[in-house]
Amino acid sequence: MDLHYLVDNLTNPALLFFFLGLIAVNLKSDLKIPENSSKFISLYLLLAIGFKGGQELAHSIITSEIIWSLLFGVFLAFLVPIYTYFILRLKLSVENAGAIAAAYGSVSAVTFVTTISFLEMSNIPFGGHMVAVMALMEAPSIIIGVLLISIYNKEKKKKTSFKSVIHHSLTNGSVVLIIGSLFVGYFTNDAQAAGIKPFTTDIFKGFLAVFLLDMGITSGQKLKALIKKGWFTLSFAIIIPIINGCLVAVISSYFMEEVGNRLLMSILAASASYIAVPAAMKLAAPKANPGLYIPMALAITFPFNITLGMPLYLYIIGVC
């Protein structure tokens, strides 16, 4: 493995701020980012990446690679929650298995944004259409997770409204913002886009650093609780992302050319949602334990992907 990318990634200021957050928790520091500020920064990151993706897409020619990328992303969003559900059922209840499967079938926008920062730092080009791929992968897995819970939960007397689940998945704030920003960026001309470049581009990495500091604090607080749950969930939170990321890193060579696009597709397959899915599962599967699926995605899978996952998938892409 090329250690150059690993070292560059681990010395990325944004990632170092994530580690600072972890250290602060272990030192029992009172350091924290105000909740309203954290929410604003997360919205800003989605807005900025969506807008820039729309700008890139506007300058791109719709090719077979773009179409296949969109279709493959949706396919993964349906496949991953189905196969992971039956693995999880070996040890967990129907509700917990469905919620975790939905989380690992969906995507982490923050992991995606961090990967883009890594690509820009490494001068590796990527296409703006990958933002659209991410947006399309958010909702299908939530729907599949709820369907699996509904089908296999024989004790459930009151069925969740399928229509309400679909509506909640598609109108989730993060989904609306990323898709909306993509269209805004697509229809904005270059001169107008240059006028807000200081907001959408220049301060992006600074906000990402602060957000990852907050993620480090949150991860550190949730990690101890997850460790108490046992080896099965801990192993799942690392092994499944490795399997998904590595397989997609190989398979993507058949229809994608750009290294950056293949890495983004791999990281989307390997990531897990800890924002959109918990919001949906609170409505659709209230008996599912958020003390399992949130720490798994946030405290284990997220740190793994942004530290070791990206260089690993990039290495596989380089030899395939």
VOVOMAR-428170 format. One record per residue: x, y, z of N, C-alpha, C, O, CB in turn. Coordinates in steps of 0.1 Angstrom, whole numbers, plus 5000, padded with zeros to 4 digits. Each point is the difference from the previous one (the first is absolute). Last residue first. Glycine has a CB too. Layout:
N
XYZXYZXYZXYZXYZ
...
! end
This chain:
320
493649774904499049944992499750074987499249974992499849955029
504150225015500549874994498949934992500349894995501250095025
497750445002501250024993500649874993500750014990499850175026
495649835013499750064987501250014991500049994988498250145023
502449725033499349904992499750064986500249934990498849965031
502750415010501049904997499449894991500749974989500550085032
495950274997500850064990501149914995500349994988499250235022
497949655027499249994987500850064989499949954988497950065025
504250025029499849864996499349994987500449934991499650005033
500550504996501349954994499949854996500649974990500650195024
494950025008500350074987501349964994500049964988498750235021
500049635034499249954989500450074987500249934990497950035026
503850155028500649894993499249954987500649954991500349985031
497750485002501449985003500649894991501050034993498550045031
495950054974500750124997501549995004500850094996497150045007
499049505004500050044985500950124998500750014990497049905008
501749945047500749904992500150054985501150004994498249815021
498150445016501450025002500849904991501150044995498550045028
495749874974500450134995501550025002500750034991497050065014
500349515013500150004985500550144995500950004991497249835008
501350135049500849904995500250014985501250024995498149835023
498050455008501249995008500949894995501250005004497550075015
497150054958500750125003501349975007501050074997496950055005
499149524986500350084988500950125003500950034992496949914999
500849785045500749924990500450084988501149994995497649815012
498750415027501449985003500849924990501250024997498250005027
495950024969500750134999501549995004500850054992497050065013
499249504998500350044986500750144999500850024990497349845003
500849965052500849904991500350074987501250014997497649795014
498550425021501349985007500949904993501149985003497850085018
496550034966501050104994501449995007500950054994497150105000
498049475001500850075010501050094993501049954994498849855021
495050034971501449984997500950085009499650125003499849834973
495850075024500649905009501449974997500749945008497149964994
499450414972500450055013500649905010500750055009497550114987
501049904950500449895009500450055014501249995003499549874977
497650444986499649884994500249885009499349905000501150194978
500950375034498650004996499549864997498949955004501450284987
504249845020499350055011498549994998499249985009502750174997
501149764959499749895008499350045013499249925006502849964985
499550454978498949924995499649895009498849975001502150094976
502750215036498850084999498949934995498850015005502650194991
502849595004499550015013498750085001499149975007503250015002
499950004948499449875005499550015014498849965002502749924983
500950494996498749984994499349885005498850005003502150114977
503449985039499150125001498649974994499150005007503050154991
501949565002499750025014499150135002499950055011502349834995
499649724953499350135004499850005015499549915006499350104972
505349754993498749975007499450135005500750095004500149685003
503250024954499650095010498649965006499449924994501950274996
501149614972500649965013499450085011500149965012502049974976
496850154966499649865003500449965014499349925006500950034970
501150475008498650005002499549865003499149995009500750204975
504749865005499750065014498550015002499649985012502650144987
499349734959500449905010499650055014499649935008502350004977
497550364979499049904999500349895011499149955006500650094969
503450315020498750055005499049895000499249995010501450244983
503449674986500250015015498750055007499749955010502850094986
497649954957500049865005500250005015499449925008501549994971
499450504998498649955000499949865006499149975007500550174972
504750055016499350075010498549955000499549995011502050214986
501449644969500449945013499150075011499649935010502850024982
496050004957500650095009500349945013499149945006499850254983
498649574978501450024996500850085010501149975004498250014973
496149665020500550135004501550014997500849915002497450105017
499249594974499150104994500550155004499350094996498849745004
504149755014499349954988499250114993499749994988500249795022
502450255033501050014989499349974986500550034990501449915026
496050025028499950134994500950014988499750094991499650015030
500849525009498949994990499950144992499749994988499149855027
504450135021500349904989499050014989500350024988500849835028
498250405023501250054994500449924988500650054991500150035032
495749775003499650114991501350064994499950044988498050015025
502749625020499349944988499750114990500249984988498949845026
502850325027501049934991499349944988500650014989500849945032
495850275011501050094994500949934991500350054989499550105031
497249595005499350084991500950094992500050014988498049985027
503949755020499549914989499350094989500349984989499449835028
501750415022501249954993499549924988500550024989500949985032
495350145009500550114992501249964992500150044988499150125029
499149525013499150024989500550124991499949994988498249925027
504449985025500149904989499150034988500449994989500249845029
499350455022501350014993500049914988500450044989500750025032
495249955009500250144996501350024993500250114994498449955026
500249514998499150034988500450144996500150034987498049835021
503950005031500649934989499250044987500650034990500249785024
497550345027501350074997500649944988500550084991499849965033
495849764992499750134994501350074996500150074990497749955023
502749575010499349984987499750134993500450024988498549785021
503250145036500850004988499350004987500550044990501149835024
496350375031500649874996500850014987499950104993498349795020
499550465017499049914993500649874995499349914996499650304997
503650165029499349915009499049914993499649905007500650285010
502150154959500949895004499349915009500349875000501750284997
495850254991500049894989500949885004499649894997499950294986
500450215045498749935000499949894990499549895003499550325005
504850074992500049915012498749925001500049895004501550285007
499050174954500849884998499949905012499949884998501650264987
496550315010499249894997500749874999499549895001499050264987
503650285021498949985010499249884998499649945009500350304993
503449894966500749965013499049985011500249915008501750224985
496650044965500449864999500649955013499749895004500750154971
498450425022498849915000500449855000499449925007499350264982
504750145006499550015014498849905001499949935010500850314992
501249814955500949935009499550005015500149905006501850174979
495750184982499849854998501049925009499649905005499750154971
501250425024498749965006499849854999499549945010499650304985
504549934982500350015014498849965008500149935010501550264986
497949844959500649885003500550005015500149905007500650074969
497450425006499049905000500649865005499449935007499350204975
504250245011499250025012498949895001499849955011500650304987
502249754963500949975012499250025013500149915009501950174978
495950044972500149855001500849965012499749915007500150074968
499950485014498749955006500149855002499549945009499250254980
504950004988499950055014498849955008500149955011501250254982
499249724960500949915008500050045015500249925009501250044970
496150314990499449865001500949925009499549945009499650084968
501250455006499949975015499649865002499849965012499650284992
501249924951501150055007500049965015501049975006499250224978
496149704984501349934998501050045010500649925007498950074969
495950195022499949864997501349924999500049885001498050194986
501850415024499249925009500049854997500049925009498650294994
503850104969500650005014499249925010500549955009500450284985
497449814961501149905002500650015014500449905005500050124970
495950245001499949945013501049895003499949925009497750124990
502450214960499650105010499949945014500250085010498750054972
501849614979501250065004499850105011500850025009500249954969
495449835000500649915009501350055006500349985011498749834976
498750444979499350005013500649915010500050035012497950034975
503949934970500350135006499350025013500550055010499750044967
499149514997501350015006500350135007500650005010500249844972
494149985015501150024990501350035007500050035012498350064972
497449605033500750135002501150014990500849914998498650085027
497849624980499450104992500650145002499650104993498349775008
503749735022499949964986499550124991500450024989499149745018
500650275041501450014994499949974985500850074992500249865030
495050015002500450155000501450024993500150094992498549945030
499949524984499350074990500350154999500150064989498049775013
503749925033500649954988499350074988500750044990499749745021
498050305032501350084997500649954987500650084993499849955032
495749744990499750144997501350084996500050074990498049915025
502549585001499450004987499750144995500350044989498749735016
502650185039501149964991499550004985500750044991500349825028
495950255017501050104998501149964990500450084991499249985032
496849644988499550114993501150104998500150064989497749915021
503349665016499749964986499650124992500550024989498949755019
501350295038501349984993499849964986500750054991500349885030
495150125007500750124997501349994993500250084990498850005030
496849584973501050025011500950124996500450024988499649745017
496450034968500050145005500950035011500050115006497749904986
501849554989500350094988500050155004500650084993498449754993
500049835046501449974995500350104989501150054999498649715006
496050255015501050045010501449994994500950085002497649865017
497949894956499950155000501150055009500750104997496949904999
501849545002500650054988500150155000501050064996498049744992
498950005048501449975000500750054988501050065001498549735013
495850244990500650095009501549985000500850105001497149915013
499549694961500050134994500750105008500750094995497149864994
501449625028501150004990500150144994501150044997498649714999
498550145054499550044986501250014991500950085002497250055009
501849535030500450134997499550044986500149924991501950065024
495649655018500950024989500350154998499150085001500149714988
499149915055499750124992501150024990501250035003497650075016
501649525007498650014997499650124991499249994991500349895031
505049794988499650144999498550004995499749964989502750115005
500449545013499350045012499450144998499250055008502449815005
501149914954498749945001499250055012498749995000502249814989
503250364978499550035014498649955002499050074997502550135005
500949794955500549905010499650025014500249915008501750064977
496850344978499849864996500349895010499249915002501350174975
500350395031498649984999499749854996499049945005500750304989
504849915008499450005013498549965000499549925008502250255000
500549904951500549885006499449985015499649895004502550134982
497050384990499349894994500449875007499149915002500750214976
502550275034498750005005499149884995499349945008500950314994
504149814980500149975014498749995006499749915008502550204993
498050054955500349855001500049965014499549895004501850114974
498450465014498749934996500249855002499149935005500450264979
504350075022499150025011498749934998499449935008501650294996
502249784962500349915011499150025012499749905007502750104985
497250304970499649864997500349905011499149925003501350134974
500950445024498649965004499749854998499449945008500050294986
505149994995499550035014498749935003499949935011501350294988
501349804958500349895009499450015014500049915007502050054980
498050394978499149894996500149885009499149925001501150164976
502850295028498650045004499049894997499049985007501650264988
504049704993499850005014498550035004499549945009502950134994
498849974952500049865004499849995015499249915005502450034976
499050485001498649954997499949855004499049965004500850214976
504350045024499150055010498649954998499349975009502250244992
501949694968500049915011499250065012499549925009502850004984
498550314965498849915000500049915012499049945003501050074972
503750295013498950065009498849915000499150015009501750214985
504349594999498950064993498950055009499749945011500849914970
505250115025498749925001498950084994500150124997500749775024
505250104987498750054994498949915002500149875002501250254982
503349975046499449894992498650054995499150035008502149795005
502450385018499950044986499549894991500549984989501450185015
498549865045500949914993500050044985500749934992498949895025
497650425013501350015006501149924992501150044999497849995023
496549934966500550134996501550025006500850064993496850035006
500149525013500350004985500650134996501050004992497249835004
500350135048501249924999500450004985501250014997498149855023
496750354991501150085005501349934998501050064997497550045020
497649664973500250114990501250095004500850034992496849965002
501049695037500749934989500350104989501050004994497949795012
498450355030501449995004500849934989501250044999498049945025
496250064969500650135000501550005004500950064993496950045012
499749504998500150044986500750134999500950024992497049865002
500949985049501149924994500350034986501250014996498249815020
496950395003501350055006501249924995501050064998497750025022
496949784969500450124992501350065005500850054992496849995004
500649445005500450115010500550124991501049994994499649855025
495749744969501350064999500250105010499150065006500949904970
496949555018500050144997501450065000501049925001496750105009
501649545002499650014986500050144996500250034988498549765014
502150105043501249964992499750004985500949994992499949885027
495750245012501150105002501249964991500750094994498649955030
497049674977499750124993501150105001500350074990497349895015
502849655020500149974986499750124991500750034990498749735015
499950275042501550004996500249974986500950064993499649865030
495150064992500550145002501550004996500450104993497949955025
499549534983499550084989500650145000500350064990497649815010
503149835035500649964988499650084988500850044992499349735017
497950315033501450045000500749964987500850084995499249905030
495549874981500150154999501450054999500350084992497649935021
501449524993499550054987500250154998500550054990497849765009
505049965036498550004998499750054986500950064993498749975032
505349744984499250125004498549984997499749914992502350235005
501849554992500250045014499050105005499850025012502649934984
497549864959500749895007500150035015500049915009501250034970
497250384988499049925007500649875007499349945008499150144974
504350224990499650055013499049925008500150005012500450234979
500649654965501249985008499750055014500349935010501250094970
495250064988500049865004501349965008500049905007498650054972
500950495004498949975009500149865005499949975012498750204977
504350004977500550025013498949975011500349965011501250224980
497549794962500949895004500550025015500349905007500450084969
496350355006499449864999501049905005499649925009498950154972
502850395015499149975012499449865000499749955010499850304990
503349874962500750005013499149985012500349915008501450244982
496549914964500749875003500549995014499849905007500850084969
497450435006499049895001500649875005499549935009499150184973
504250265008499150055011498849905003499549995011501150244982
502549704970500649985013499150035012500049935010502250124979
496350064968500049855001500749975014499549915007500650054968
499950485011498749975004499949845003499449965010499650244977
505049974995499850055013498749965006499949965012501650234982
499549714961500749915010499850055014499949915009501850034973
496550324983499349875001500749915011499349935007499950094969
502950395013498750025007499349875002499449985011500550254979
504049754985500350035014498750035008499949955011502350154981
497549824961500349885008500350035014499749925009501249974970
498550484993498849925002500249885007499249965009500050134970
504650165011499150085010498749925002499649985012501450244981
501949624974500649985014499250075010499749945011502550054979
496750064964499649875005500549975014499449945008500549984969
499650595011500649894994499549875006499250005009502950134987
497250445000499449885006500549884992499749984988498250155019
504950325001499249944990499449875005500749925006500750184976
500250365047500349864995499049964989498950045000502049905024
499150475002501150014991500449864994500949984993500050225019
495749865021499650094990501150014989499750024988499050115028
502149635024499149934992499650084987499849954990499449925030
503450335014500849904993499149934990500449974988501250005031
496250325010500950084991500849904991500250024988499950175028
497449635018499150044990500850084989499749994988498450025028
504149865023499749884992499150044988500349954989499949905031
500750475013501249984991499849884991500550004989500950105029
495249995013500150114990501249984991499950014988499150155028
500349545019498949984990500250114990499949974988498649935029
504350125020500449894991499049974989500349974989500949935031
497950455012501250034992500449884991500350034988500550125030
495549805012499750104990501250034991499950004988498550105028
502249615021499149934990499750104988500049974989499049885029
503450315019500849914993499249934989500549994988500949975032
496450335010500950084991500849904991500150024988500050175029
497249645017499150054989500950074990499849984988498250045027
504149845024499649884992499250044988500249954989499949915032
501050475010501249964992499649884992500550004988501050095030
495250075011500250094989501249964992499950014987499250175027
500049575024498949984990500250094988499949964989498549975029
504450135020500349874993499149974989500349964989500649965032
498350455007501150034991500449874992500350014988500650175028
495849795017499550084989501150034989499850004988498550105028
502849675025499249924991499550084988500049954989499349915031
505450255005498550025002499249934989500350004989500250225022
504349605004499550094990498550025002499249905001502550034982
502349935054498949964992499650114990500350125002498949735016
504350005028500050054986498849954992499849885000502750135001
499249905046498650054997499950074986499150074997500649975028
503649534993499950154998498650044998499249924995503150084995
500149555019498850055007499950154999499750075010500549745005
502949894963500550085010498950065009500350075010501749994975
496949684977500849915009500650085012500349945011500249914970
497350394985499049925007500749915010499649995012498950014969
504150264990499350085010499149925008499850035012500450174972
502049594980500950025011499350085011500149975012501950024973
495749954974500149885008500850015012499749955011500149934968
500150494992498749985007500049875008499550005011499450124971
504849974991500050095012498749995007500050005013501450164975
499049604972500749945011500150095012499949955012501549924971
496750324979499249885005500649935011499449975010499750014967
503450355002499050065009499049905005499550005011500750224977
502949654980500750025012499050075011500149975011502150054976
496449934968500049875007500750015014499649935009500449954969
500050504994498649975004499949875008499349995009499950134970
505050015002499650085012498649975004499749995012501850194981
501749464983499150104996499450085012499649945010499849914970
503649765020500550145004499250114994500350125001502049785000
496849644990500050005014500650145005499850035012500549724988
499550164953498750005006500050025015499250075005500149784976
504850114996499350124996498650015006499650115005501749904974
501149595026500650105008499350144997499750075010502549804990
496449774974499749975014500550115009499350055008500749704987
501250254959498650045002499649985014499250085006500349864970
504849915013499950154998498650055003499850105007502149894976
499649555017499950065013499850154998499650075010501749755001
497549754957500750135000499850085012498950055003500949954972
500049455021499250125000500950135000501050005007497249875005
! end
